[in-house]
């Protein structure tokens, strides 16, 4: 299955990881999808308060 998502490596304190794992279980998501969901919510909240984040153009675009 091909994906357009960029792989990353994330290091978390054990307590945060276990809490994310719990939330993922409760919300029926993988840990990875739970982290993606949390980051998406954080970005949406930030942009609602401060306006859209303007990303610089890259040579690939």
PDBQT receptor file of N, H, CA, C and O in Angstrom, charges set to zero:
ATOM      1  N   UNK A   1       0.842  -1.165   0.000  1.00  0.00    +0.000 N 
ATOM      2  CA  UNK A   1       0.000   0.000   0.000  1.00  0.00    +0.000 C 
ATOM      3  C   UNK A   1       0.896   1.241   0.000  1.00  0.00    +0.000 C 
ATOM      4  O   UNK A   1       1.637   1.480   0.954  1.00  0.00    +0.000 OA
ATOM      5  N   UNK A   2       0.823   2.012  -1.059  1.00  0.00    +0.000 N 
ATOM      6  H   UNK A   2       0.221   1.817  -1.834  1.00  0.00    +0.000 HD
ATOM      7  CA  UNK A   2       1.630   3.225  -1.172  1.00  0.00    +0.000 C 
ATOM      8  C   UNK A   2       0.999   4.341  -0.335  1.00  0.00    +0.000 C 
ATOM      9  O   UNK A   2      -0.219   4.397  -0.164  1.00  0.00    +0.000 OA
ATOM     10  N   UNK A   3       1.843   5.212   0.174  1.00  0.00    +0.000 N 
ATOM     11  H   UNK A   3       2.832   5.166   0.036  1.00  0.00    +0.000 HD
ATOM     12  CA  UNK A   3       1.345   6.337   0.967  1.00  0.00    +0.000 C 
ATOM     13  C   UNK A   3       2.155   7.581   0.650  1.00  0.00    +0.000 C 
ATOM     14  O   UNK A   3       3.321   7.503   0.264  1.00  0.00    +0.000 OA
ATOM     15  N   UNK A   4       1.523   8.712   0.818  1.00  0.00    +0.000 N 
ATOM     16  H   UNK A   4       0.575   8.775   1.132  1.00  0.00    +0.000 HD
ATOM     17  CA  UNK A   4       2.183   9.998   0.616  1.00  0.00    +0.000 C 
ATOM     18  C   UNK A   4       2.722  10.546   1.936  1.00  0.00    +0.000 C 
ATOM     19  O   UNK A   4       3.188  11.684   1.987  1.00  0.00    +0.000 OA
ATOM     20  N   UNK A   5       2.665   9.768   2.980  1.00  0.00    +0.000 N 
ATOM     21  H   UNK A   5       2.286   8.843   2.939  1.00  0.00    +0.000 HD
ATOM     22  CA  UNK A   5       3.082  10.238   4.299  1.00  0.00    +0.000 C 
ATOM     23  C   UNK A   5       4.583  10.062   4.488  1.00  0.00    +0.000 C 
ATOM     24  O   UNK A   5       5.167   9.059   4.076  1.00  0.00    +0.000 OA
ATOM     25  N   UNK A   6       5.187  11.050   5.114  1.00  0.00    +0.000 N 
ATOM     26  H   UNK A   6       4.714  11.864   5.448  1.00  0.00    +0.000 HD
ATOM     27  CA  UNK A   6       6.621  11.025   5.386  1.00  0.00    +0.000 C 
ATOM     28  C   UNK A   6       6.892  10.250   6.672  1.00  0.00    +0.000 C 
ATOM     29  O   UNK A   6       6.308  10.558   7.711  1.00  0.00    +0.000 OA
ATOM     30  N   UNK A   7       7.756   9.267   6.617  1.00  0.00    +0.000 N 
ATOM     31  H   UNK A   7       8.231   9.017   5.773  1.00  0.00    +0.000 HD
ATOM     32  CA  UNK A   7       8.084   8.541   7.856  1.00  0.00    +0.000 C 
ATOM     33  C   UNK A   7       8.932   9.421   8.775  1.00  0.00    +0.000 C 
ATOM     34  O   UNK A   7       9.799  10.165   8.318  1.00  0.00    +0.000 OA
ATOM     35  N   UNK A   8       8.668   9.324  10.057  1.00  0.00    +0.000 N 
ATOM     36  H   UNK A   8       7.963   8.720  10.428  1.00  0.00    +0.000 HD
ATOM     37  CA  UNK A   8       9.438  10.073  11.049  1.00  0.00    +0.000 C 
ATOM     38  C   UNK A   8       9.757   9.150  12.217  1.00  0.00    +0.000 C 
ATOM     39  O   UNK A   8       9.149   8.092  12.379  1.00  0.00    +0.000 OA
ATOM     40  N   UNK A   9      10.700   9.564  13.007  1.00  0.00    +0.000 N 
ATOM     41  H   UNK A   9      11.193  10.424  12.875  1.00  0.00    +0.000 HD
ATOM     42  CA  UNK A   9      11.007   8.844  14.230  1.00  0.00    +0.000 C 
ATOM     43  C   UNK A   9      10.748   9.808  15.378  1.00  0.00    +0.000 C 
ATOM     44  O   UNK A   9      11.252  10.931  15.394  1.00  0.00    +0.000 OA
ATOM     45  N   UNK A  10       9.971   9.358  16.317  1.00  0.00    +0.000 N 
ATOM     46  H   UNK A  10       9.562   8.445  16.304  1.00  0.00    +0.000 HD
ATOM     47  CA  UNK A  10       9.571  10.211  17.424  1.00  0.00    +0.000 C 
ATOM     48  C   UNK A  10       9.969   9.541  18.728  1.00  0.00    +0.000 C 
ATOM     49  O   UNK A  10       9.686   8.361  18.933  1.00  0.00    +0.000 OA
ATOM     50  N   UNK A  11      10.611  10.274  19.594  1.00  0.00    +0.000 N 
ATOM     51  H   UNK A  11      10.840  11.233  19.427  1.00  0.00    +0.000 HD
ATOM     52  CA  UNK A  11      10.985   9.746  20.906  1.00  0.00    +0.000 C 
ATOM     53  C   UNK A  11      10.109  10.418  21.947  1.00  0.00    +0.000 C 
ATOM     54  O   UNK A  11      10.044  11.644  22.032  1.00  0.00    +0.000 OA
ATOM     55  N   UNK A  12       9.439   9.596  22.734  1.00  0.00    +0.000 N 
ATOM     56  H   UNK A  12       9.492   8.599  22.665  1.00  0.00    +0.000 HD
ATOM     57  CA  UNK A  12       8.516  10.113  23.741  1.00  0.00    +0.000 C 
ATOM     58  C   UNK A  12       8.881   9.570  25.114  1.00  0.00    +0.000 C 
ATOM     59  O   UNK A  12       9.364   8.444  25.235  1.00  0.00    +0.000 OA
ATOM     60  N   UNK A  13       8.647  10.376  26.155  1.00  0.00    +0.000 N 
ATOM     61  H   UNK A  13       8.254  11.290  26.057  1.00  0.00    +0.000 HD
ATOM     62  CA  UNK A  13       8.770   9.820  27.506  1.00  0.00    +0.000 C 
ATOM     63  C   UNK A  13       7.762   8.673  27.672  1.00  0.00    +0.000 C 
ATOM     64  O   UNK A  13       6.682   8.695  27.082  1.00  0.00    +0.000 OA
ATOM     65  N   UNK A  14       8.121   7.695  28.464  1.00  0.00    +0.000 N 
ATOM     66  H   UNK A  14       8.999   7.677  28.943  1.00  0.00    +0.000 HD
ATOM     67  CA  UNK A  14       7.285   6.502  28.636  1.00  0.00    +0.000 C 
ATOM     68  C   UNK A  14       5.860   6.845  29.056  1.00  0.00    +0.000 C 
ATOM     69  O   UNK A  14       4.908   6.271  28.527  1.00  0.00    +0.000 OA
ATOM     70  N   UNK A  15       5.700   7.767  29.993  1.00  0.00    +0.000 N 
ATOM     71  H   UNK A  15       6.473   8.233  30.423  1.00  0.00    +0.000 HD
ATOM     72  CA  UNK A  15       4.360   8.119  30.482  1.00  0.00    +0.000 C 
ATOM     73  C   UNK A  15       3.495   8.699  29.362  1.00  0.00    +0.000 C 
ATOM     74  O   UNK A  15       2.322   8.345  29.245  1.00  0.00    +0.000 OA
ATOM     75  N   UNK A  16       4.056   9.581  28.546  1.00  0.00    +0.000 N 
ATOM     76  H   UNK A  16       5.009   9.870  28.641  1.00  0.00    +0.000 HD
ATOM     77  CA  UNK A  16       3.293  10.160  27.438  1.00  0.00    +0.000 C 
ATOM     78  C   UNK A  16       2.928   9.078  26.430  1.00  0.00    +0.000 C 
ATOM     79  O   UNK A  16       1.795   9.034  25.951  1.00  0.00    +0.000 OA
ATOM     80  N   UNK A  17       3.877   8.205  26.104  1.00  0.00    +0.000 N 
ATOM     81  H   UNK A  17       4.797   8.240  26.494  1.00  0.00    +0.000 HD
ATOM     82  CA  UNK A  17       3.593   7.137  25.157  1.00  0.00    +0.000 C 
ATOM     83  C   UNK A  17       2.450   6.255  25.662  1.00  0.00    +0.000 C 
ATOM     84  O   UNK A  17       1.544   5.923  24.898  1.00  0.00    +0.000 OA
ATOM     85  N   UNK A  18       2.484   5.878  26.929  1.00  0.00    +0.000 N 
ATOM     86  H   UNK A  18       3.220   6.148  27.550  1.00  0.00    +0.000 HD
ATOM     87  CA  UNK A  18       1.446   5.006  27.472  1.00  0.00    +0.000 C 
ATOM     88  C   UNK A  18       0.083   5.692  27.473  1.00  0.00    +0.000 C 
ATOM     89  O   UNK A  18      -0.937   5.043  27.244  1.00  0.00    +0.000 OA
ATOM     90  N   UNK A  19       0.060   6.992  27.729  1.00  0.00    +0.000 N 
ATOM     91  H   UNK A  19       0.889   7.519  27.915  1.00  0.00    +0.000 HD
ATOM     92  CA  UNK A  19      -1.209   7.718  27.685  1.00  0.00    +0.000 C 
ATOM     93  C   UNK A  19      -1.724   7.818  26.259  1.00  0.00    +0.000 C 
ATOM     94  O   UNK A  19      -2.926   7.677  26.032  1.00  0.00    +0.000 OA
ATOM     95  N   UNK A  20      -0.852   8.056  25.304  1.00  0.00    +0.000 N 
ATOM     96  H   UNK A  20       0.124   8.170  25.489  1.00  0.00    +0.000 HD
ATOM     97  CA  UNK A  20      -1.252   8.078  23.894  1.00  0.00    +0.000 C 
ATOM     98  C   UNK A  20      -1.753   6.702  23.480  1.00  0.00    +0.000 C 
ATOM     99  O   UNK A  20      -2.750   6.589  22.767  1.00  0.00    +0.000 OA
ATOM    100  N   UNK A  21      -1.071   5.668  23.921  1.00  0.00    +0.000 N 
ATOM    101  H   UNK A  21      -0.261   5.760  24.501  1.00  0.00    +0.000 HD
ATOM    102  CA  UNK A  21      -1.486   4.294  23.606  1.00  0.00    +0.000 C 
ATOM    103  C   UNK A  21      -2.877   4.009  24.158  1.00  0.00    +0.000 C 
ATOM    104  O   UNK A  21      -3.695   3.374  23.493  1.00  0.00    +0.000 OA
ATOM    105  N   UNK A  22      -3.144   4.479  25.372  1.00  0.00    +0.000 N 
ATOM    106  H   UNK A  22      -2.479   4.995  25.913  1.00  0.00    +0.000 HD
ATOM    107  CA  UNK A  22      -4.466   4.309  25.966  1.00  0.00    +0.000 C 
ATOM    108  C   UNK A  22      -5.530   5.037  25.143  1.00  0.00    +0.000 C 
ATOM    109  O   UNK A  22      -6.573   4.469  24.820  1.00  0.00    +0.000 OA
ATOM    110  N   UNK A  23      -5.255   6.298  24.808  1.00  0.00    +0.000 N 
ATOM    111  H   UNK A  23      -4.408   6.760  25.070  1.00  0.00    +0.000 HD
ATOM    112  CA  UNK A  23      -6.217   7.068  24.005  1.00  0.00    +0.000 C 
ATOM    113  C   UNK A  23      -6.448   6.411  22.650  1.00  0.00    +0.000 C 
ATOM    114  O   UNK A  23      -7.577   6.382  22.162  1.00  0.00    +0.000 OA
ATOM    115  N   UNK A  24      -5.403   5.892  22.045  1.00  0.00    +0.000 N 
ATOM    116  H   UNK A  24      -4.485   5.916  22.442  1.00  0.00    +0.000 HD
ATOM    117  CA  UNK A  24      -5.545   5.203  20.761  1.00  0.00    +0.000 C 
ATOM    118  C   UNK A  24      -6.465   3.993  20.913  1.00  0.00    +0.000 C 
ATOM    119  O   UNK A  24      -7.322   3.753  20.062  1.00  0.00    +0.000 OA
ATOM    120  N   UNK A  25      -6.292   3.242  21.981  1.00  0.00    +0.000 N 
ATOM    121  H   UNK A  25      -5.596   3.438  22.672  1.00  0.00    +0.000 HD
ATOM    122  CA  UNK A  25      -7.148   2.079  22.227  1.00  0.00    +0.000 C 
ATOM    123  C   UNK A  25      -8.604   2.515  22.389  1.00  0.00    +0.000 C 
ATOM    124  O   UNK A  25      -9.496   1.933  21.773  1.00  0.00    +0.000 OA
ATOM    125  N   UNK A  26      -8.847   3.528  23.207  1.00  0.00    +0.000 N 
ATOM    126  H   UNK A  26      -8.122   4.001  23.707  1.00  0.00    +0.000 HD
ATOM    127  CA  UNK A  26     -10.200   3.999  23.475  1.00  0.00    +0.000 C 
ATOM    128  C   UNK A  26     -10.857   4.512  22.192  1.00  0.00    +0.000 C 
ATOM    129  O   UNK A  26     -12.047   4.285  21.974  1.00  0.00    +0.000 OA
ATOM    130  N   UNK A  27     -10.102   5.194  21.356  1.00  0.00    +0.000 N 
ATOM    131  H   UNK A  27      -9.135   5.379  21.533  1.00  0.00    +0.000 HD
ATOM    132  CA  UNK A  27     -10.643   5.781  20.133  1.00  0.00    +0.000 C 
ATOM    133  C   UNK A  27     -10.483   4.872  18.918  1.00  0.00    +0.000 C 
ATOM    134  O   UNK A  27     -10.773   5.274  17.792  1.00  0.00    +0.000 OA
ATOM    135  N   UNK A  28     -10.021   3.646  19.153  1.00  0.00    +0.000 N 
ATOM    136  H   UNK A  28      -9.785   3.319  20.068  1.00  0.00    +0.000 HD
ATOM    137  CA  UNK A  28      -9.886   2.628  18.108  1.00  0.00    +0.000 C 
ATOM    138  C   UNK A  28      -8.997   3.091  16.951  1.00  0.00    +0.000 C 
ATOM    139  O   UNK A  28      -9.352   2.965  15.779  1.00  0.00    +0.000 OA
ATOM    140  N   UNK A  29      -7.838   3.628  17.317  1.00  0.00    +0.000 N 
ATOM    141  H   UNK A  29      -7.549   3.730  18.269  1.00  0.00    +0.000 HD
ATOM    142  CA  UNK A  29      -6.835   4.060  16.351  1.00  0.00    +0.000 C 
ATOM    143  C   UNK A  29      -5.517   3.381  16.689  1.00  0.00    +0.000 C 
ATOM    144  O   UNK A  29      -5.323   2.887  17.799  1.00  0.00    +0.000 OA
ATOM    145  N   UNK A  30      -4.618   3.365  15.716  1.00  0.00    +0.000 N 
ATOM    146  H   UNK A  30      -4.776   3.767  14.814  1.00  0.00    +0.000 HD
ATOM    147  CA  UNK A  30      -3.252   2.963  16.014  1.00  0.00    +0.000 C 
ATOM    148  C   UNK A  30      -2.579   4.103  16.775  1.00  0.00    +0.000 C 
ATOM    149  O   UNK A  30      -3.060   5.236  16.764  1.00  0.00    +0.000 OA
ATOM    150  N   UNK A  31      -1.477   3.798  17.428  1.00  0.00    +0.000 N 
ATOM    151  H   UNK A  31      -1.086   2.878  17.437  1.00  0.00    +0.000 HD
ATOM    152  CA  UNK A  31      -0.731   4.851  18.128  1.00  0.00    +0.000 C 
ATOM    153  C   UNK A  31      -0.299   5.917  17.119  1.00  0.00    +0.000 C 
ATOM    154  O   UNK A  31      -0.393   7.113  17.396  1.00  0.00    +0.000 OA
ATOM    155  N   UNK A  32       0.168   5.486  15.964  1.00  0.00    +0.000 N 
ATOM    156  H   UNK A  32       0.244   4.514  15.739  1.00  0.00    +0.000 HD
ATOM    157  CA  UNK A  32       0.609   6.433  14.950  1.00  0.00    +0.000 C 
ATOM    158  C   UNK A  32      -0.539   7.356  14.518  1.00  0.00    +0.000 C 
ATOM    159  O   UNK A  32      -0.361   8.570  14.423  1.00  0.00    +0.000 OA
ATOM    160  N   UNK A  33      -1.708   6.778  14.259  1.00  0.00    +0.000 N 
ATOM    161  H   UNK A  33      -1.853   5.792  14.336  1.00  0.00    +0.000 HD
ATOM    162  CA  UNK A  33      -2.851   7.592  13.846  1.00  0.00    +0.000 C 
ATOM    163  C   UNK A  33      -3.338   8.496  14.973  1.00  0.00    +0.000 C 
ATOM    164  O   UNK A  33      -3.848   9.586  14.714  1.00  0.00    +0.000 OA
ATOM    165  N   UNK A  34      -3.185   8.052  16.228  1.00  0.00    +0.000 N 
ATOM    166  H   UNK A  34      -2.771   7.166  16.439  1.00  0.00    +0.000 HD
ATOM    167  CA  UNK A  34      -3.567   8.896  17.358  1.00  0.00    +0.000 C 
ATOM    168  C   UNK A  34      -2.648  10.108  17.441  1.00  0.00    +0.000 C 
ATOM    169  O   UNK A  34      -3.112  11.222  17.683  1.00  0.00    +0.000 OA
ATOM    170  N   UNK A  35      -1.354   9.901  17.243  1.00  0.00    +0.000 N 
ATOM    171  H   UNK A  35      -0.977   8.996  17.046  1.00  0.00    +0.000 HD
ATOM    172  CA  UNK A  35      -0.407  11.020  17.251  1.00  0.00    +0.000 C 
ATOM    173  C   UNK A  35      -0.703  11.960  16.089  1.00  0.00    +0.000 C 
ATOM    174  O   UNK A  35      -0.684  13.178  16.264  1.00  0.00    +0.000 OA
ATOM    175  N   UNK A  36      -0.979  11.411  14.894  1.00  0.00    +0.000 N 
ATOM    176  H   UNK A  36      -0.995  10.421  14.751  1.00  0.00    +0.000 HD
ATOM    177  CA  UNK A  36      -1.318  12.239  13.735  1.00  0.00    +0.000 C 
ATOM    178  C   UNK A  36      -2.583  13.051  14.016  1.00  0.00    +0.000 C 
ATOM    179  O   UNK A  36      -2.641  14.238  13.693  1.00  0.00    +0.000 OA
ATOM    180  N   UNK A  37      -3.587  12.424  14.610  1.00  0.00    +0.000 N 
ATOM    181  H   UNK A  37      -3.540  11.460  14.872  1.00  0.00    +0.000 HD
ATOM    182  CA  UNK A  37      -4.833  13.114  14.952  1.00  0.00    +0.000 C 
ATOM    183  C   UNK A  37      -4.563  14.254  15.940  1.00  0.00    +0.000 C 
ATOM    184  O   UNK A  37      -5.058  15.366  15.754  1.00  0.00    +0.000 OA
ATOM    185  N   UNK A  38      -3.783  13.981  16.984  1.00  0.00    +0.000 N 
ATOM    186  H   UNK A  38      -3.381  13.078  17.135  1.00  0.00    +0.000 HD
ATOM    187  CA  UNK A  38      -3.475  15.003  17.986  1.00  0.00    +0.000 C 
ATOM    188  C   UNK A  38      -2.734  16.182  17.368  1.00  0.00    +0.000 C 
ATOM    189  O   UNK A  38      -3.024  17.336  17.681  1.00  0.00    +0.000 OA
ATOM    190  N   UNK A  39      -1.780  15.894  16.492  1.00  0.00    +0.000 N 
ATOM    191  H   UNK A  39      -1.544  14.956  16.238  1.00  0.00    +0.000 HD
ATOM    192  CA  UNK A  39      -1.037  16.977  15.836  1.00  0.00    +0.000 C 
ATOM    193  C   UNK A  39      -1.936  17.774  14.906  1.00  0.00    +0.000 C 
ATOM    194  O   UNK A  39      -1.824  18.998  14.838  1.00  0.00    +0.000 OA
ATOM    195  N   UNK A  40      -2.822  17.100  14.190  1.00  0.00    +0.000 N 
ATOM    196  H   UNK A  40      -2.913  16.106  14.245  1.00  0.00    +0.000 HD
ATOM    197  CA  UNK A  40      -3.765  17.794  13.305  1.00  0.00    +0.000 C 
ATOM    198  C   UNK A  40      -4.668  18.731  14.103  1.00  0.00    +0.000 C 
ATOM    199  O   UNK A  40      -4.926  19.859  13.682  1.00  0.00    +0.000 OA
ATOM    200  N   UNK A  41      -5.148  18.260  15.260  1.00  0.00    +0.000 N 
ATOM    201  H   UNK A  41      -4.938  17.344  15.602  1.00  0.00    +0.000 HD
ATOM    202  CA  UNK A  41      -5.981  19.096  16.115  1.00  0.00    +0.000 C 
ATOM    203  C   UNK A  41      -5.202  20.306  16.639  1.00  0.00    +0.000 C 
ATOM    204  O   UNK A  41      -5.725  21.419  16.681  1.00  0.00    +0.000 OA
ATOM    205  N   UNK A  42      -3.944  20.074  17.038  1.00  0.00    +0.000 N 
ATOM    206  H   UNK A  42      -3.519  19.169  17.003  1.00  0.00    +0.000 HD
ATOM    207  CA  UNK A  42      -3.106  21.165  17.536  1.00  0.00    +0.000 C 
ATOM    208  C   UNK A  42      -2.903  22.228  16.451  1.00  0.00    +0.000 C 
ATOM    209  O   UNK A  42      -3.000  23.425  16.721  1.00  0.00    +0.000 OA
ATOM    210  N   UNK A  43      -2.625  21.785  15.238  1.00  0.00    +0.000 N 
ATOM    211  H   UNK A  43      -2.547  20.812  15.019  1.00  0.00    +0.000 HD
ATOM    212  CA  UNK A  43      -2.414  22.722  14.134  1.00  0.00    +0.000 C 
ATOM    213  C   UNK A  43      -3.697  23.478  13.817  1.00  0.00    +0.000 C 
ATOM    214  O   UNK A  43      -3.660  24.689  13.598  1.00  0.00    +0.000 OA
ATOM    215  N   UNK A  44      -4.829  22.783  13.788  1.00  0.00    +0.000 N 
ATOM    216  H   UNK A  44      -4.859  21.800  13.966  1.00  0.00    +0.000 HD
ATOM    217  CA  UNK A  44      -6.118  23.442  13.520  1.00  0.00    +0.000 C 
ATOM    218  C   UNK A  44      -6.418  24.496  14.584  1.00  0.00    +0.000 C 
ATOM    219  O   UNK A  44      -6.871  25.593  14.258  1.00  0.00    +0.000 OA
ATOM    220  N   UNK A  45      -6.168  24.170  15.853  1.00  0.00    +0.000 N 
ATOM    221  H   UNK A  45      -5.800  23.278  16.117  1.00  0.00    +0.000 HD
ATOM    222  CA  UNK A  45      -6.387  25.134  16.939  1.00  0.00    +0.000 C 
ATOM    223  C   UNK A  45      -5.459  26.341  16.799  1.00  0.00    +0.000 C 
ATOM    224  O   UNK A  45      -5.884  27.482  16.975  1.00  0.00    +0.000 OA
ATOM    225  N   UNK A  46      -4.199  26.081  16.484  1.00  0.00    +0.000 N 
ATOM    226  H   UNK A  46      -3.853  25.153  16.342  1.00  0.00    +0.000 HD
ATOM    227  CA  UNK A  46      -3.227  27.167  16.304  1.00  0.00    +0.000 C 
ATOM    228  C   UNK A  46      -3.661  28.084  15.167  1.00  0.00    +0.000 C 
ATOM    229  O   UNK A  46      -3.664  29.306  15.310  1.00  0.00    +0.000 OA
ATOM    230  N   UNK A  47      -4.029  27.481  14.030  1.00  0.00    +0.000 N 
ATOM    231  H   UNK A  47      -4.026  26.488  13.914  1.00  0.00    +0.000 HD
ATOM    232  CA  UNK A  47      -4.421  28.282  12.871  1.00  0.00    +0.000 C 
ATOM    233  C   UNK A  47      -5.723  29.035  13.115  1.00  0.00    +0.000 C 
ATOM    234  O   UNK A  47      -5.902  30.132  12.586  1.00  0.00    +0.000 OA
ATOM    235  N   UNK A  48      -6.626  28.476  13.899  1.00  0.00    +0.000 N 
ATOM    236  H   UNK A  48      -6.480  27.585  14.329  1.00  0.00    +0.000 HD
ATOM    237  CA  UNK A  48      -7.861  29.180  14.234  1.00  0.00    +0.000 C 
ATOM    238  C   UNK A  48      -7.557  30.441  15.047  1.00  0.00    +0.000 C 
ATOM    239  O   UNK A  48      -8.247  31.452  14.919  1.00  0.00    +0.000 OA
ATOM    240  N   UNK A  49      -6.536  30.372  15.868  1.00  0.00    +0.000 N 
ATOM    241  H   UNK A  49      -5.975  29.550  15.972  1.00  0.00    +0.000 HD
ATOM    242  CA  UNK A  49      -6.170  31.506  16.709  1.00  0.00    +0.000 C 
ATOM    243  C   UNK A  49      -5.250  32.497  16.001  1.00  0.00    +0.000 C 
ATOM    244  O   UNK A  49      -5.370  33.705  16.204  1.00  0.00    +0.000 OA
ATOM    245  N   UNK A  50      -4.328  31.994  15.168  1.00  0.00    +0.000 N 
ATOM    246  H   UNK A  50      -4.230  31.013  15.003  1.00  0.00    +0.000 HD
ATOM    247  CA  UNK A  50      -3.281  32.845  14.601  1.00  0.00    +0.000 C 
ATOM    248  C   UNK A  50      -3.354  32.998  13.082  1.00  0.00    +0.000 C 
ATOM    249  O   UNK A  50      -2.576  33.757  12.505  1.00  0.00    +0.000 OA
ATOM    250  N   UNK A  51      -4.259  32.305  12.438  1.00  0.00    +0.000 N 
ATOM    251  H   UNK A  51      -4.892  31.688  12.907  1.00  0.00    +0.000 HD
ATOM    252  CA  UNK A  51      -4.343  32.332  10.987  1.00  0.00    +0.000 C 
ATOM    253  C   UNK A  51      -3.545  31.187  10.377  1.00  0.00    +0.000 C 
ATOM    254  O   UNK A  51      -2.748  30.533  11.049  1.00  0.00    +0.000 OA
ATOM    255  N   UNK A  52      -3.778  30.965   9.095  1.00  0.00    +0.000 N 
ATOM    256  H   UNK A  52      -4.426  31.496   8.549  1.00  0.00    +0.000 HD
ATOM    257  CA  UNK A  52      -3.123  29.839   8.412  1.00  0.00    +0.000 C 
ATOM    258  C   UNK A  52      -1.598  29.938   8.452  1.00  0.00    +0.000 C 
ATOM    259  O   UNK A  52      -1.029  31.025   8.350  1.00  0.00    +0.000 OA
ATOM    260  N   UNK A  53      -0.965  28.807   8.600  1.00  0.00    +0.000 N 
ATOM    261  H   UNK A  53      -1.428  27.924   8.682  1.00  0.00    +0.000 HD
ATOM    262  CA  UNK A  53       0.498  28.733   8.558  1.00  0.00    +0.000 C 
ATOM    263  C   UNK A  53       0.894  28.719   7.082  1.00  0.00    +0.000 C 
ATOM    264  O   UNK A  53       0.471  27.842   6.329  1.00  0.00    +0.000 OA
ATOM    265  N   UNK A  54       1.690  29.674   6.682  1.00  0.00    +0.000 N 
ATOM    266  H   UNK A  54       2.033  30.387   7.293  1.00  0.00    +0.000 HD
ATOM    267  CA  UNK A  54       2.153  29.753   5.302  1.00  0.00    +0.000 C 
ATOM    268  C   UNK A  54       3.475  29.015   5.180  1.00  0.00    +0.000 C 
ATOM    269  O   UNK A  54       4.467  29.401   5.798  1.00  0.00    +0.000 OA
ATOM    270  N   UNK A  55       3.488  27.965   4.392  1.00  0.00    +0.000 N 
ATOM    271  H   UNK A  55       2.682  27.651   3.890  1.00  0.00    +0.000 HD
ATOM    272  CA  UNK A  55       4.701  27.189   4.190  1.00  0.00    +0.000 C 
ATOM    273  C   UNK A  55       5.465  27.733   2.979  1.00  0.00    +0.000 C 
ATOM    274  O   UNK A  55       4.851  28.127   1.987  1.00  0.00    +0.000 OA
ATOM    275  N   UNK A  56       6.792  27.757   3.052  1.00  0.00    +0.000 N 
ATOM    276  H   UNK A  56       7.291  27.438   3.858  1.00  0.00    +0.000 HD
ATOM    277  CA  UNK A  56       7.556  28.224   1.905  1.00  0.00    +0.000 C 
ATOM    278  C   UNK A  56       7.449  27.209   0.762  1.00  0.00    +0.000 C 
ATOM    279  O   UNK A  56       7.306  26.008   0.991  1.00  0.00    +0.000 OA
ATOM    280  N   UNK A  57       7.519  27.705  -0.441  1.00  0.00    +0.000 N 
ATOM    281  H   UNK A  57       7.635  28.681  -0.627  1.00  0.00    +0.000 HD
ATOM    282  CA  UNK A  57       7.527  26.823  -1.616  1.00  0.00    +0.000 C 
ATOM    283  C   UNK A  57       8.814  26.042  -1.631  1.00  0.00    +0.000 C 
ATOM    284  O   UNK A  57       9.869  26.554  -1.258  1.00  0.00    +0.000 OA
ATOM    285  N   UNK A  58       8.726  24.787  -2.066  1.00  0.00    +0.000 N 
ATOM    286  H   UNK A  58       7.869  24.370  -2.368  1.00  0.00    +0.000 HD
ATOM    287  CA  UNK A  58       9.934  23.965  -2.213  1.00  0.00    +0.000 C 
ATOM    288  C   UNK A  58      10.197  23.757  -3.685  1.00  0.00    +0.000 C 
ATOM    289  O   UNK A  58       9.329  24.025  -4.516  1.00  0.00    +0.000 OA
ATOM    290  N   UNK A  59      11.377  23.286  -4.017  1.00  0.00    +0.000 N 
ATOM    291  H   UNK A  59      12.082  23.068  -3.342  1.00  0.00    +0.000 HD
ATOM    292  CA  UNK A  59      11.739  23.068  -5.421  1.00  0.00    +0.000 C 
ATOM    293  C   UNK A  59      10.943  21.925  -6.031  1.00  0.00    +0.000 C 
ATOM    294  O   UNK A  59      10.890  21.799  -7.255  1.00  0.00    +0.000 OA
ATOM    295  N   UNK A  60      10.314  21.079  -5.191  1.00  0.00    +0.000 N 
ATOM    296  H   UNK A  60      10.357  21.182  -4.197  1.00  0.00    +0.000 HD
ATOM    297  CA  UNK A  60       9.527  19.956  -5.678  1.00  0.00    +0.000 C 
ATOM    298  C   UNK A  60       8.139  20.375  -6.148  1.00  0.00    +0.000 C 
ATOM    299  O   UNK A  60       7.467  19.607  -6.836  1.00  0.00    +0.000 OA
ATOM    300  N   UNK A  61       7.695  21.582  -5.788  1.00  0.00    +0.000 N 
ATOM    301  H   UNK A  61       8.240  22.206  -5.229  1.00  0.00    +0.000 HD
ATOM    302  CA  UNK A  61       6.339  22.035  -6.127  1.00  0.00    +0.000 C 
ATOM    303  C   UNK A  61       6.319  22.738  -7.468  1.00  0.00    +0.000 C 
ATOM    304  O   UNK A  61       5.263  23.186  -7.914  1.00  0.00    +0.000 OA
TER     305      UNK A  61
